[in-house]
């Protein structure tokens, strides 16, 4: 195993996100909070000494994370909340920080760019 010079953040939707998702027009499937929090986005962030350092990074990229999370559920951006901001991000998502990250795979990591660029 290898220690990676990154920390990790798990982005978990909250009830407010679920309420928006379930209220979308044409949505025939009512999801539960347990369902949408069971397989969440994990991102690598700069190596942090304290959770607050990783949270500060999340604050910096919250707009991109918000868009990524919305797009993973709904492609039509016209259905996204019009006024997204940092407060709304934190109202809609929990972020779980893990300071230590280890890589148990010997092969190199291959990066594939997303539509949303992080610094």
MARLO-773683 format. One record per atom (N, C-alpha, C, O): x, y negated, z; atom name; residue in three letters. Coordinates in Angstrom, 1 decimal, padded with zeros to 4 digits. Example, Ala and Ser with C-alpha at 12.3 -4.5 7.8 and 13.67 -1.06 7.14 Angstrom:
2
+--------+--------+--------+------+------+
:      u :      v :      w : atom : rest :
+--------+--------+--------+------+------+
:  013.2 :  005.7 :  007.8 :    N :  ALA :
:  012.3 :  004.5 :  007.8 :   CA :  ALA :
:  013.2 :  003.3 :  007.8 :    C :  ALA :
:  014.2 :  003.3 :  008.5 :    O :  ALA :
:  012.8 :  002.2 :  007.1 :    N :  SER :
:  013.7 :  001.1 :  007.1 :   CA :  SER :
:  012.9 :  000.0 :  007.9 :    C :  SER :
:  013.4 : -001.1 :  008.0 :    O :  SER :
+--------+--------+--------+------+------+
***
This chain:
119
+--------+--------+--------+------+------+
:      u :      v :      w : atom : rest :
+--------+--------+--------+------+------+
:  000.8 :  001.2 :  000.0 :    N :  UNK :
:  000.0 :  000.0 :  000.0 :   CA :  UNK :
:  000.9 : -001.2 :  000.0 :    C :  UNK :
:  002.0 : -001.2 :  000.5 :    O :  UNK :
:  000.3 : -002.3 : -000.6 :    N :  UNK :
:  001.0 : -003.6 : -000.7 :   CA :  UNK :
:  000.2 : -004.7 :  000.0 :    C :  UNK :
: -001.0 : -004.7 : -000.2 :    O :  UNK :
:  000.9 : -005.5 :  000.7 :    N :  UNK :
:  000.2 : -006.7 :  001.2 :   CA :  UNK :
:  000.2 : -007.7 :  000.1 :    C :  UNK :
:  001.2 : -008.0 : -000.5 :    O :  UNK :
: -001.0 : -008.3 : -000.1 :    N :  UNK :
: -001.2 : -009.3 : -001.2 :   CA :  UNK :
: -001.1 : -010.7 : -000.6 :    C :  UNK :
: -001.6 : -010.9 :  000.5 :    O :  UNK :
: -000.5 : -011.6 : -001.3 :    N :  UNK :
: -000.4 : -013.0 : -000.8 :   CA :  UNK :
: -001.7 : -013.8 : -001.1 :    C :  UNK :
: -001.7 : -014.9 : -001.7 :    O :  UNK :
: -002.8 : -013.2 : -000.7 :    N :  UNK :
: -004.1 : -013.8 : -000.9 :   CA :  UNK :
: -004.9 : -013.5 :  000.4 :    C :  UNK :
: -004.6 : -012.5 :  001.1 :    O :  UNK :
: -006.0 : -014.2 :  000.6 :    N :  UNK :
: -007.0 : -013.9 :  001.5 :   CA :  UNK :
: -008.3 : -013.6 :  000.7 :    C :  UNK :
: -008.3 : -013.8 : -000.5 :    O :  UNK :
: -009.3 : -013.1 :  001.3 :    N :  UNK :
: -010.5 : -012.8 :  000.5 :   CA :  UNK :
: -011.8 : -013.5 :  001.2 :    C :  UNK :
: -011.8 : -013.7 :  002.4 :    O :  UNK :
: -012.7 : -013.7 :  000.3 :    N :  UNK :
: -014.0 : -014.3 :  000.8 :   CA :  UNK :
: -015.1 : -013.5 :  000.2 :    C :  UNK :
: -015.1 : -013.2 : -001.0 :    O :  UNK :
: -016.1 : -013.1 :  001.0 :    N :  UNK :
: -017.3 : -012.4 :  000.5 :   CA :  UNK :
: -018.4 : -013.4 :  000.5 :    C :  UNK :
: -018.7 : -014.1 :  001.6 :    O :  UNK :
: -019.1 : -013.6 : -000.6 :    N :  UNK :
: -020.2 : -014.6 : -000.7 :   CA :  UNK :
: -021.5 : -013.8 : -000.6 :    C :  UNK :
: -021.8 : -013.0 : -001.5 :    O :  UNK :
: -022.3 : -014.1 :  000.4 :    N :  UNK :
: -023.5 : -013.4 :  000.6 :   CA :  UNK :
: -024.7 : -014.3 :  000.6 :    C :  UNK :
: -024.7 : -015.3 :  001.3 :    O :  UNK :
: -025.7 : -014.0 : -000.3 :    N :  UNK :
: -026.9 : -014.9 : -000.3 :   CA :  UNK :
: -027.6 : -014.9 :  001.0 :    C :  UNK :
: -027.7 : -013.9 :  001.7 :    O :  UNK :
: -028.2 : -016.0 :  001.3 :    N :  UNK :
: -029.1 : -016.1 :  002.5 :   CA :  UNK :
: -030.6 : -016.1 :  002.1 :    C :  UNK :
: -030.9 : -016.0 :  000.9 :    O :  UNK :
: -031.4 : -016.3 :  003.0 :    N :  UNK :
: -032.9 : -016.3 :  002.8 :   CA :  UNK :
: -033.3 : -017.3 :  001.8 :    C :  UNK :
: -034.2 : -017.1 :  001.0 :    O :  UNK :
: -032.7 : -018.5 :  001.9 :    N :  UNK :
: -033.1 : -019.6 :  001.0 :   CA :  UNK :
: -032.9 : -019.2 : -000.5 :    C :  UNK :
: -033.6 : -019.5 : -001.4 :    O :  UNK :
: -031.7 : -018.5 : -000.8 :    N :  UNK :
: -031.4 : -018.1 : -002.1 :   CA :  UNK :
: -032.5 : -017.0 : -002.5 :    C :  UNK :
: -033.0 : -017.1 : -003.6 :    O :  UNK :
: -032.8 : -016.1 : -001.6 :    N :  UNK :
: -033.8 : -015.1 : -001.9 :   CA :  UNK :
: -035.2 : -015.7 : -002.2 :    C :  UNK :
: -035.9 : -015.3 : -003.1 :    O :  UNK :
: -035.5 : -016.7 : -001.4 :    N :  UNK :
: -036.8 : -017.4 : -001.6 :   CA :  UNK :
: -036.9 : -018.0 : -003.0 :    C :  UNK :
: -037.9 : -017.9 : -003.7 :    O :  UNK :
: -035.8 : -018.7 : -003.5 :    N :  UNK :
: -035.7 : -019.2 : -004.8 :   CA :  UNK :
: -035.8 : -018.1 : -005.9 :    C :  UNK :
: -036.6 : -018.2 : -006.8 :    O :  UNK :
: -035.1 : -017.0 : -005.7 :    N :  UNK :
: -035.0 : -015.9 : -006.6 :   CA :  UNK :
: -036.4 : -015.3 : -006.8 :    C :  UNK :
: -036.9 : -015.0 : -007.9 :    O :  UNK :
: -037.1 : -015.0 : -005.7 :    N :  UNK :
: -038.4 : -014.4 : -005.7 :   CA :  UNK :
: -039.5 : -015.3 : -006.3 :    C :  UNK :
: -040.5 : -014.8 : -006.7 :    O :  UNK :
: -039.3 : -016.6 : -006.2 :    N :  UNK :
: -040.3 : -017.6 : -006.7 :   CA :  UNK :
: -040.1 : -017.9 : -008.2 :    C :  UNK :
: -040.9 : -018.7 : -008.7 :    O :  UNK :
: -039.1 : -017.3 : -008.9 :    N :  UNK :
: -038.9 : -017.7 : -010.3 :   CA :  UNK :
: -040.0 : -017.2 : -011.1 :    C :  UNK :
: -040.6 : -016.2 : -010.9 :    O :  UNK :
: -040.4 : -018.0 : -012.1 :    N :  UNK :
: -041.5 : -017.6 : -013.0 :   CA :  UNK :
: -041.2 : -016.3 : -013.7 :    C :  UNK :
: -040.1 : -016.1 : -014.2 :    O :  UNK :
: -042.2 : -015.5 : -013.8 :    N :  UNK :
: -042.1 : -014.2 : -014.5 :   CA :  UNK :
: -041.4 : -013.2 : -013.7 :    C :  UNK :
: -041.1 : -012.1 : -014.3 :    O :  UNK :
: -041.0 : -013.4 : -012.5 :    N :  UNK :
: -040.3 : -012.4 : -011.7 :   CA :  UNK :
: -041.3 : -011.4 : -011.2 :    C :  UNK :
: -042.2 : -011.8 : -010.4 :    O :  UNK :
: -041.2 : -010.2 : -011.6 :    N :  UNK :
: -042.2 : -009.1 : -011.2 :   CA :  UNK :
: -041.7 : -008.3 : -010.1 :    C :  UNK :
: -042.4 : -007.5 : -009.5 :    O :  UNK :
: -040.4 : -008.4 : -009.8 :    N :  UNK :
: -039.8 : -007.6 : -008.7 :   CA :  UNK :
: -039.5 : -008.5 : -007.5 :    C :  UNK :
: -038.7 : -009.4 : -007.6 :    O :  UNK :
: -040.1 : -008.1 : -006.4 :    N :  UNK :
: -039.8 : -008.8 : -005.2 :   CA :  UNK :
: -038.6 : -008.1 : -004.5 :    C :  UNK :
: -038.7 : -007.0 : -004.1 :    O :  UNK :
: -037.5 : -008.9 : -004.3 :    N :  UNK :
: -036.3 : -008.3 : -003.7 :   CA :  UNK :
: -036.3 : -008.6 : -002.2 :    C :  UNK :
: -037.0 : -009.5 : -001.8 :    O :  UNK :
: -035.5 : -007.9 : -001.5 :    N :  UNK :
: -035.4 : -008.1 : -000.1 :   CA :  UNK :
: -034.0 : -008.7 :  000.2 :    C :  UNK :
: -033.1 : -008.6 : -000.7 :    O :  UNK :
: -033.8 : -009.3 :  001.3 :    N :  UNK :
: -032.5 : -009.9 :  001.7 :   CA :  UNK :
: -031.5 : -008.8 :  001.8 :    C :  UNK :
: -030.3 : -009.0 :  001.4 :    O :  UNK :
: -031.9 : -007.7 :  002.3 :    N :  UNK :
: -030.9 : -006.5 :  002.4 :   CA :  UNK :
: -030.4 : -006.1 :  001.1 :    C :  UNK :
: -029.3 : -005.8 :  000.9 :    O :  UNK :
: -031.3 : -006.1 :  000.1 :    N :  UNK :
: -030.9 : -005.7 : -001.3 :   CA :  UNK :
: -029.9 : -006.6 : -001.9 :    C :  UNK :
: -029.0 : -006.2 : -002.5 :    O :  UNK :
: -030.2 : -007.9 : -001.8 :    N :  UNK :
: -029.3 : -008.9 : -002.4 :   CA :  UNK :
: -028.0 : -009.1 : -001.7 :    C :  UNK :
: -027.1 : -009.7 : -002.2 :    O :  UNK :
: -027.9 : -008.7 : -000.4 :    N :  UNK :
: -026.7 : -008.8 :  000.3 :   CA :  UNK :
: -025.9 : -007.5 :  000.4 :    C :  UNK :
: -024.8 : -007.5 :  001.0 :    O :  UNK :
: -026.3 : -006.5 : -000.4 :    N :  UNK :
: -025.6 : -005.2 : -000.3 :   CA :  UNK :
: -024.4 : -005.1 : -001.2 :    C :  UNK :
: -023.5 : -004.3 : -000.9 :    O :  UNK :
: -024.4 : -005.8 : -002.3 :    N :  UNK :
: -023.3 : -005.7 : -003.2 :   CA :  UNK :
: -022.9 : -007.1 : -003.6 :    C :  UNK :
: -023.4 : -007.6 : -004.7 :    O :  UNK :
: -022.1 : -007.8 : -002.9 :    N :  UNK :
: -021.9 : -009.2 : -003.0 :   CA :  UNK :
: -020.5 : -009.5 : -003.7 :    C :  UNK :
: -019.7 : -008.6 : -003.8 :    O :  UNK :
: -020.4 : -010.7 : -004.1 :    N :  UNK :
: -019.2 : -011.2 : -004.8 :   CA :  UNK :
: -018.1 : -011.3 : -003.7 :    C :  UNK :
: -018.2 : -011.8 : -002.6 :    O :  UNK :
: -016.9 : -010.8 : -004.1 :    N :  UNK :
: -015.7 : -010.9 : -003.3 :   CA :  UNK :
: -014.7 : -011.7 : -004.2 :    C :  UNK :
: -014.4 : -011.3 : -005.3 :    O :  UNK :
: -014.1 : -012.7 : -003.6 :    N :  UNK :
: -013.1 : -013.5 : -004.4 :   CA :  UNK :
: -011.8 : -013.6 : -003.6 :    C :  UNK :
: -011.9 : -013.6 : -002.3 :    O :  UNK :
: -010.8 : -013.6 : -004.3 :    N :  UNK :
: -009.5 : -013.8 : -003.7 :   CA :  UNK :
: -009.2 : -015.3 : -003.6 :    C :  UNK :
: -009.5 : -016.0 : -004.6 :    O :  UNK :
: -008.8 : -015.8 : -002.5 :    N :  UNK :
: -008.5 : -017.2 : -002.3 :   CA :  UNK :
: -007.0 : -017.3 : -001.8 :    C :  UNK :
: -006.4 : -016.3 : -001.5 :    O :  UNK :
: -006.4 : -018.5 : -001.8 :    N :  UNK :
: -005.1 : -018.6 : -001.4 :   CA :  UNK :
: -004.9 : -018.1 :  000.0 :    C :  UNK :
: -005.8 : -018.2 :  000.9 :    O :  UNK :
: -003.7 : -017.5 :  000.3 :    N :  UNK :
: -003.5 : -016.9 :  001.6 :   CA :  UNK :
: -003.7 : -017.9 :  002.6 :    C :  UNK :
: -003.1 : -019.0 :  002.6 :    O :  UNK :
: -004.4 : -017.6 :  003.7 :    N :  UNK :
: -004.8 : -018.5 :  004.7 :   CA :  UNK :
: -004.3 : -018.0 :  006.1 :    C :  UNK :
: -004.3 : -016.8 :  006.3 :    O :  UNK :
: -003.8 : -018.9 :  006.9 :    N :  UNK :
: -003.4 : -018.6 :  008.2 :   CA :  UNK :
: -004.6 : -018.6 :  009.2 :    C :  UNK :
: -004.7 : -017.8 :  010.1 :    O :  UNK :
: -005.6 : -019.4 :  008.9 :    N :  UNK :
: -006.8 : -019.5 :  009.7 :   CA :  UNK :
: -008.0 : -019.5 :  008.8 :    C :  UNK :
: -007.9 : -019.9 :  007.6 :    O :  UNK :
: -009.2 : -019.0 :  009.2 :    N :  UNK :
: -010.4 : -018.9 :  008.4 :   CA :  UNK :
: -010.7 : -020.3 :  007.9 :    C :  UNK :
: -011.3 : -020.5 :  006.8 :    O :  UNK :
: -010.5 : -021.4 :  008.7 :    N :  UNK :
: -010.8 : -022.7 :  008.3 :   CA :  UNK :
: -010.1 : -023.1 :  007.0 :    C :  UNK :
: -010.7 : -023.9 :  006.2 :    O :  UNK :
: -008.9 : -022.6 :  006.8 :    N :  UNK :
: -008.1 : -022.9 :  005.6 :   CA :  UNK :
: -008.8 : -022.3 :  004.3 :    C :  UNK :
: -008.9 : -023.0 :  003.3 :    O :  UNK :
: -009.3 : -021.1 :  004.5 :    N :  UNK :
: -010.0 : -020.5 :  003.4 :   CA :  UNK :
: -011.4 : -021.2 :  003.1 :    C :  UNK :
: -011.8 : -021.3 :  002.0 :    O :  UNK :
: -012.0 : -021.6 :  004.2 :    N :  UNK :
: -013.3 : -022.3 :  004.1 :   CA :  UNK :
: -013.1 : -023.6 :  003.3 :    C :  UNK :
: -013.9 : -024.0 :  002.5 :    O :  UNK :
: -012.0 : -024.3 :  003.6 :    N :  UNK :
: -011.7 : -025.6 :  002.9 :   CA :  UNK :
: -011.6 : -025.3 :  001.4 :    C :  UNK :
: -012.0 : -026.1 :  000.6 :    O :  UNK :
: -010.9 : -024.2 :  001.1 :    N :  UNK :
: -010.8 : -023.8 : -000.4 :   CA :  UNK :
: -012.2 : -023.6 : -001.0 :    C :  UNK :
: -012.5 : -024.0 : -002.1 :    O :  UNK :
: -013.0 : -022.8 : -000.2 :    N :  UNK :
: -014.4 : -022.5 : -000.7 :   CA :  UNK :
: -015.1 : -023.8 : -000.9 :    C :  UNK :
: -015.8 : -024.0 : -001.9 :    O :  UNK :
: -015.0 : -024.8 :  000.0 :    N :  UNK :
: -015.6 : -026.1 : -000.2 :   CA :  UNK :
: -015.2 : -026.7 : -001.5 :    C :  UNK :
: -016.0 : -027.3 : -002.2 :    O :  UNK :
: -013.9 : -026.6 : -001.8 :    N :  UNK :
: -013.4 : -027.2 : -003.1 :   CA :  UNK :
: -013.9 : -026.6 : -004.3 :    C :  UNK :
: -014.1 : -027.3 : -005.3 :    O :  UNK :
: -014.2 : -025.3 : -004.3 :    N :  UNK :
: -014.7 : -024.6 : -005.5 :   CA :  UNK :
: -016.2 : -024.2 : -005.4 :    C :  UNK :
: -016.7 : -023.4 : -006.2 :    O :  UNK :
: -016.9 : -024.8 : -004.4 :    N :  UNK :
: -018.3 : -024.5 : -004.2 :   CA :  UNK :
: -019.2 : -024.6 : -005.4 :    C :  UNK :
: -020.1 : -023.8 : -005.7 :    O :  UNK :
: -019.0 : -025.7 : -006.2 :    N :  UNK :
: -019.8 : -025.9 : -007.4 :   CA :  UNK :
: -019.6 : -024.7 : -008.3 :    C :  UNK :
: -020.6 : -024.2 : -008.9 :    O :  UNK :
: -018.4 : -024.3 : -008.6 :    N :  UNK :
: -018.2 : -023.1 : -009.5 :   CA :  UNK :
: -018.7 : -021.8 : -008.9 :    C :  UNK :
: -019.3 : -021.0 : -009.6 :    O :  UNK :
: -018.6 : -021.7 : -007.6 :    N :  UNK :
: -019.1 : -020.5 : -007.0 :   CA :  UNK :
: -020.6 : -020.4 : -007.1 :    C :  UNK :
: -021.2 : -019.4 : -007.4 :    O :  UNK :
: -021.2 : -021.6 : -006.8 :    N :  UNK :
: -022.7 : -021.7 : -006.9 :   CA :  UNK :
: -023.2 : -021.3 : -008.3 :    C :  UNK :
: -024.1 : -020.5 : -008.4 :    O :  UNK :
: -022.5 : -021.9 : -009.3 :    N :  UNK :
: -022.9 : -021.6 : -010.7 :   CA :  UNK :
: -022.7 : -020.1 : -011.0 :    C :  UNK :
: -023.6 : -019.5 : -011.6 :    O :  UNK :
: -021.6 : -019.5 : -010.5 :    N :  UNK :
: -021.3 : -018.1 : -010.8 :   CA :  UNK :
: -022.4 : -017.2 : -010.1 :    C :  UNK :
: -022.9 : -016.3 : -010.7 :    O :  UNK :
: -022.8 : -017.5 : -008.9 :    N :  UNK :
: -023.8 : -016.8 : -008.2 :   CA :  UNK :
: -025.1 : -016.9 : -008.9 :    C :  UNK :
: -025.8 : -015.9 : -009.0 :    O :  UNK :
: -025.5 : -018.1 : -009.3 :    N :  UNK :
: -026.8 : -018.3 : -009.9 :   CA :  UNK :
: -026.8 : -017.5 : -011.3 :    C :  UNK :
: -027.8 : -016.8 : -011.6 :    O :  UNK :
: -025.7 : -017.6 : -012.0 :    N :  UNK :
: -025.6 : -017.0 : -013.3 :   CA :  UNK :
: -025.6 : -015.4 : -013.2 :    C :  UNK :
: -026.1 : -014.8 : -014.1 :    O :  UNK :
: -025.2 : -014.9 : -012.1 :    N :  UNK :
: -025.2 : -013.5 : -011.9 :   CA :  UNK :
: -026.6 : -012.9 : -011.8 :    C :  UNK :
: -026.8 : -011.7 : -011.9 :    O :  UNK :
: -027.5 : -013.8 : -011.5 :    N :  UNK :
: -028.9 : -013.4 : -011.3 :   CA :  UNK :
: -029.8 : -013.9 : -012.4 :    C :  UNK :
: -030.7 : -013.2 : -012.9 :    O :  UNK :
: -029.6 : -015.2 : -012.9 :    N :  UNK :
: -030.4 : -015.8 : -013.8 :   CA :  UNK :
: -029.6 : -016.6 : -014.8 :    C :  UNK :
: -028.8 : -017.5 : -014.5 :    O :  UNK :
: -029.7 : -016.1 : -016.1 :    N :  UNK :
: -028.8 : -016.8 : -017.2 :   CA :  UNK :
: -029.4 : -018.1 : -017.6 :    C :  UNK :
: -028.6 : -019.0 : -018.0 :    O :  UNK :
: -030.7 : -018.3 : -017.5 :    N :  UNK :
: -031.3 : -019.6 : -017.9 :   CA :  UNK :
: -031.1 : -020.7 : -016.9 :    C :  UNK :
: -031.7 : -020.8 : -015.9 :    O :  UNK :
: -030.1 : -021.6 : -017.3 :    N :  UNK :
: -029.7 : -022.6 : -016.3 :   CA :  UNK :
: -030.8 : -023.6 : -016.1 :    C :  UNK :
: -030.8 : -024.4 : -015.1 :    O :  UNK :
: -031.8 : -023.7 : -016.9 :    N :  UNK :
: -033.0 : -024.6 : -016.7 :   CA :  UNK :
: -033.7 : -024.2 : -015.4 :    C :  UNK :
: -034.5 : -025.0 : -014.9 :    O :  UNK :
: -033.6 : -022.9 : -015.0 :    N :  UNK :
: -034.3 : -022.4 : -013.8 :   CA :  UNK :
: -033.5 : -022.6 : -012.5 :    C :  UNK :
: -034.0 : -022.4 : -011.4 :    O :  UNK :
: -032.2 : -023.0 : -012.7 :    N :  UNK :
: -031.4 : -023.3 : -011.5 :   CA :  UNK :
: -031.8 : -024.5 : -010.8 :    C :  UNK :
: -032.4 : -025.4 : -011.4 :    O :  UNK :
: -031.6 : -024.6 : -009.5 :    N :  UNK :
: -031.9 : -025.9 : -008.8 :   CA :  UNK :
: -031.1 : -027.0 : -009.4 :    C :  UNK :
: -029.9 : -026.9 : -009.7 :    O :  UNK :
: -031.8 : -028.1 : -009.6 :    N :  UNK :
: -031.2 : -029.3 : -010.3 :   CA :  UNK :
: -030.2 : -030.0 : -009.5 :    C :  UNK :
: -029.2 : -030.5 : -010.0 :    O :  UNK :
: -030.4 : -030.1 : -008.2 :    N :  UNK :
: -029.5 : -030.8 : -007.3 :   CA :  UNK :
: -028.8 : -029.9 : -006.5 :    C :  UNK :
: -029.1 : -029.6 : -005.3 :    O :  UNK :
: -027.7 : -029.3 : -007.0 :    N :  UNK :
: -026.8 : -028.4 : -006.3 :   CA :  UNK :
: -025.7 : -029.3 : -005.7 :    C :  UNK :
: -025.1 : -030.1 : -006.3 :    O :  UNK :
: -025.4 : -029.1 : -004.4 :    N :  UNK :
: -024.4 : -029.8 : -003.7 :   CA :  UNK :
: -023.8 : -028.9 : -002.7 :    C :  UNK :
: -024.2 : -027.7 : -002.5 :    O :  UNK :
: -022.8 : -029.3 : -002.0 :    N :  UNK :
: -022.1 : -028.5 : -001.0 :   CA :  UNK :
: -023.0 : -028.1 :  000.2 :    C :  UNK :
: -023.0 : -026.9 :  000.6 :    O :  UNK :
: -023.9 : -029.0 :  000.6 :    N :  UNK :
: -024.8 : -028.6 :  001.7 :   CA :  UNK :
: -025.7 : -027.5 :  001.2 :    C :  UNK :
: -026.0 : -026.5 :  001.9 :    O :  UNK :
: -026.3 : -027.6 :  000.0 :    N :  UNK :
: -027.2 : -026.6 : -000.5 :   CA :  UNK :
: -026.4 : -025.2 : -000.7 :    C :  UNK :
: -027.0 : -024.2 : -000.4 :    O :  UNK :
: -025.2 : -025.3 : -001.1 :    N :  UNK :
: -024.4 : -024.1 : -001.2 :   CA :  UNK :
: -024.3 : -023.4 :  000.2 :    C :  UNK :
: -024.6 : -022.2 :  000.3 :    O :  UNK :
: -024.0 : -024.1 :  001.2 :    N :  UNK :
: -023.9 : -023.5 :  002.6 :   CA :  UNK :
: -025.3 : -023.1 :  003.1 :    C :  UNK :
: -025.4 : -022.2 :  004.0 :    O :  UNK :
: -026.3 : -023.8 :  002.7 :    N :  UNK :
: -027.7 : -023.4 :  003.1 :   CA :  UNK :
: -028.1 : -022.1 :  002.4 :    C :  UNK :
: -028.9 : -021.3 :  003.0 :    O :  UNK :
: -027.5 : -021.8 :  001.2 :    N :  UNK :
: -027.9 : -020.6 :  000.4 :   CA :  UNK :
: -027.0 : -019.5 :  000.6 :    C :  UNK :
: -027.4 : -018.3 :  000.2 :    O :  UNK :
: -025.8 : -019.7 :  001.1 :    N :  UNK :
: -024.8 : -018.6 :  001.1 :   CA :  UNK :
: -024.0 : -018.5 :  002.4 :    C :  UNK :
: -023.7 : -019.6 :  003.0 :    O :  UNK :
: -023.8 : -017.3 :  002.9 :    N :  UNK :
: -022.8 : -017.1 :  004.0 :   CA :  UNK :
: -021.5 : -016.7 :  003.3 :    C :  UNK :
: -021.5 : -016.1 :  002.2 :    O :  UNK :
: -020.4 : -017.1 :  003.9 :    N :  UNK :
: -019.1 : -016.8 :  003.4 :   CA :  UNK :
: -018.3 : -016.1 :  004.5 :    C :  UNK :
: -018.1 : -016.7 :  005.6 :    O :  UNK :
: -017.9 : -014.9 :  004.3 :    N :  UNK :
: -017.2 : -014.1 :  005.2 :   CA :  UNK :
: -015.7 : -014.0 :  004.8 :    C :  UNK :
: -015.4 : -013.6 :  003.7 :    O :  UNK :
: -014.8 : -014.5 :  005.6 :    N :  UNK :
: -013.4 : -014.7 :  005.3 :   CA :  UNK :
: -012.6 : -013.5 :  005.9 :    C :  UNK :
: -012.8 : -013.1 :  007.0 :    O :  UNK :
: -011.7 : -013.0 :  005.1 :    N :  UNK :
: -010.8 : -011.9 :  005.5 :   CA :  UNK :
: -009.4 : -012.4 :  005.2 :    C :  UNK :
: -009.0 : -012.6 :  004.0 :    O :  UNK :
: -008.6 : -012.6 :  006.2 :    N :  UNK :
: -007.3 : -013.3 :  006.1 :   CA :  UNK :
: -006.3 : -012.3 :  005.4 :    C :  UNK :
: -005.5 : -012.7 :  004.6 :    O :  UNK :
: -006.3 : -011.0 :  005.8 :    N :  UNK :
: -005.4 : -010.1 :  005.3 :   CA :  UNK :
: -005.9 : -009.3 :  004.2 :    C :  UNK :
: -007.0 : -008.7 :  004.3 :    O :  UNK :
: -005.2 : -009.2 :  003.1 :    N :  UNK :
: -005.7 : -008.4 :  001.9 :   CA :  UNK :
: -004.5 : -007.4 :  001.6 :    C :  UNK :
: -003.4 : -007.8 :  001.4 :    O :  UNK :
: -004.9 : -006.1 :  001.4 :    N :  UNK :
: -003.9 : -005.1 :  001.0 :   CA :  UNK :
: -004.4 : -004.5 : -000.3 :    C :  UNK :
: -005.6 : -004.4 : -000.6 :    O :  UNK :
: -003.4 : -004.1 : -001.2 :    N :  UNK :
: -003.7 : -003.5 : -002.4 :   CA :  UNK :
: -003.3 : -002.0 : -002.3 :    C :  UNK :
: -002.1 : -001.8 : -002.1 :    O :  UNK :
: -004.2 : -001.1 : -002.5 :    N :  UNK :
: -003.9 :  000.3 : -002.3 :   CA :  UNK :
: -003.7 :  001.0 : -003.7 :    C :  UNK :
: -003.5 :  002.2 : -003.8 :    O :  UNK :
: -003.7 :  000.2 : -004.8 :    N :  UNK :
: -003.6 :  000.7 : -006.1 :   CA :  UNK :
: -002.2 :  000.3 : -006.7 :    C :  UNK :
: -001.8 : -000.8 : -006.6 :    O :  UNK :
: -001.5 :  001.3 : -007.2 :    N :  UNK :
: -000.1 :  001.0 : -007.7 :   CA :  UNK :
: -000.1 :  000.2 : -009.0 :    C :  UNK :
:  000.8 : -000.5 : -009.3 :    O :  UNK :
: -001.2 :  000.4 : -009.8 :    N :  UNK :
: -001.2 : -000.3 : -011.1 :   CA :  UNK :
: -001.4 : -001.8 : -010.9 :    C :  UNK :
: -002.0 : -002.2 : -009.9 :    O :  UNK :
: -000.9 : -002.6 : -011.9 :    N :  UNK :
: -001.0 : -004.0 : -011.8 :   CA :  UNK :
: -002.5 : -004.4 : -012.0 :    C :  UNK :
: -003.3 : -003.7 : -012.6 :    O :  UNK :
: -002.8 : -005.6 : -011.4 :    N :  UNK :
: -004.1 : -006.1 : -011.6 :   CA :  UNK :
: -004.2 : -006.8 : -012.9 :    C :  UNK :
: -003.3 : -007.6 : -013.3 :    O :  UNK :
: -005.3 : -006.6 : -013.6 :    N :  UNK :
: -005.5 : -007.3 : -014.9 :   CA :  UNK :
: -006.6 : -008.3 : -014.7 :    C :  UNK :
: -007.7 : -008.0 : -014.3 :    O :  UNK :
: -006.3 : -009.6 : -015.0 :    N :  UNK :
: -007.2 : -010.7 : -014.9 :   CA :  UNK :
: -008.0 : -010.9 : -016.1 :    C :  UNK :
: -007.4 : -010.9 : -017.2 :    O :  UNK :
: -009.3 : -011.1 : -016.0 :    N :  UNK :
: -010.2 : -011.5 : -017.1 :   CA :  UNK :
: -010.8 : -012.8 : -016.7 :    C :  UNK :
: -011.5 : -012.8 : -015.7 :    O :  UNK :
: -010.6 : -013.8 : -017.5 :    N :  UNK :
: -011.2 : -015.1 : -017.2 :   CA :  UNK :
: -012.8 : -015.1 : -017.1 :    C :  UNK :
: -013.4 : -014.3 : -017.9 :    O :  UNK :
: -013.3 : -015.9 : -016.2 :    N :  UNK :
: -014.8 : -016.0 : -016.2 :   CA :  UNK :
: -015.1 : -017.4 : -016.9 :    C :  UNK :
: -014.2 : -018.1 : -017.3 :    O :  UNK :
: -016.4 : -017.6 : -017.0 :    N :  UNK :
: -016.8 : -018.9 : -017.5 :   CA :  UNK :
: -016.5 : -020.1 : -016.6 :    C :  UNK :
: -016.5 : -021.2 : -017.0 :    O :  UNK :
: -016.3 : -019.8 : -015.3 :    N :  UNK :
: -016.1 : -020.8 : -014.3 :   CA :  UNK :
: -014.7 : -020.7 : -013.8 :    C :  UNK :
: -014.2 : -019.7 : -013.2 :    O :  UNK :
: -013.9 : -021.8 : -014.0 :    N :  UNK :
: -012.5 : -021.8 : -013.7 :   CA :  UNK :
: -012.3 : -022.4 : -012.3 :    C :  UNK :
: -012.9 : -023.4 : -011.9 :    O :  UNK :
: -011.5 : -021.6 : -011.5 :    N :  UNK :
: -011.2 : -022.1 : -010.1 :   CA :  UNK :
: -009.8 : -022.6 : -010.2 :    C :  UNK :
: -009.0 : -022.2 : -011.1 :    O :  UNK :
: -009.4 : -023.4 : -009.2 :    N :  UNK :
: -008.0 : -023.9 : -009.2 :   CA :  UNK :
: -007.1 : -022.9 : -008.8 :    C :  UNK :
: -005.9 : -023.1 : -008.7 :    O :  UNK :
+--------+--------+--------+------+------+
***
